[in-house]
Amino acid sequence: MDRDVIAQKLESLRRCLRRLELKCPSDPQLLVADVDLQDIIALNLSRAVQICVDIGAHIIAGLEVSPPDTMGQTFDVLAQEGILNDV
């Protein structure tokens, strides 16, 4: 596992989360009324999920296990290997 790759992906994840934090309105009606804001939030949520899957896939690549078939299975494999736990 390349720690530099993970570090870069974590920084990208932090940027997405910061963007979400800055753009999520406290009043849901503001979100309902602003299509551009909806797009910004949806895009950053999608990016955040994809980055998490990429990190998981990178970790799994260094293990002696079969690669997952789906994005969701990435997290199942990490949990089965003891890398993720319930929080």
C-alpha positions in Angstrom: 0.0 0.0 0.0 1.4 3.4 -1.0 0.9 5.8 1.9 1.4 8.8 -0.4 -1.5 7.7 -2.6 -3.7 7.3 0.4 -2.6 10.7 1.8 -3.4 12.4 -1.6 -6.8 10.7 -1.7 -7.5 11.7 1.9 -6.7 15.3 1.1 -9.1 15.2 -1.8 -11.7 13.8 0.5 -11.1 16.6 3.0 -11.7 19.1 0.2 -15.0 17.5 -0.7 -16.1 17.5 2.9 -15.1 21.1 3.4 -17.1 22.1 0.3 -20.1 20.2 1.6 -19.8 21.8 5.0 -19.6 25.3 3.4 -22.4 24.8 0.9 -25.0 22.8 2.9 -27.6 25.3 4.0 -29.1 25.1 7.5 -32.6 25.6 6.0 -33.6 22.8 3.7 -35.9 25.1 1.7 -32.8 27.0 0.5 -31.5 23.7 -1.0 -34.9 23.0 -2.5 -34.9 26.4 -4.2 -31.3 26.4 -5.5 -30.6 23.9 -8.3 -26.9 25.0 -8.5 -26.5 24.4 -4.8 -28.0 20.9 -5.3 -25.5 20.2 -8.0 -22.6 21.3 -5.9 -23.7 19.1 -3.0 -24.5 16.1 -5.2 -21.2 16.3 -7.0 -19.1 16.6 -3.8 -21.1 13.7 -2.2 -20.4 11.6 -5.3 -16.8 12.5 -5.3 -16.4 11.7 -1.6 -18.0 8.3 -2.0 -15.8 7.5 -5.0 -12.6 8.6 -3.1 -13.6 6.3 -0.2 -14.0 3.4 -2.6 -10.7 4.3 -4.3 -8.9 4.3 -1.0 -10.6 0.9 -0.1 -9.6 -0.6 -3.4 -6.1 0.6 -3.0 -5.9 -1.1 0.4 -7.5 -4.3 -0.9 -5.0 -4.4 -3.7 -2.3 -5.0 -1.1 -4.2 -7.9 0.5 -4.4 -11.5 -0.6 -8.1 -11.4 -1.2 -10.3 -11.4 -4.2 -11.2 -8.0 -5.5 -14.7 -6.8 -4.8 -17.3 -6.8 -7.6 -19.1 -3.7 -6.5 -18.4 -0.5 -4.7 -20.3 -1.7 -1.6 -18.4 -4.9 -1.5 -15.2 -2.8 -1.1 -16.4 -1.9 2.4 -17.5 -5.5 3.1 -14.1 -6.8 2.3 -12.4 -4.1 4.5 -14.7 -5.1 7.3 -14.1 -8.8 6.9 -10.4 -8.2 6.9 -10.7 -6.2 10.2 -9.6 -2.9 8.5 -13.0 -1.3 9.1 -15.1 -1.7 12.2 -18.5 -0.6 13.4 -18.5 2.9 14.8 
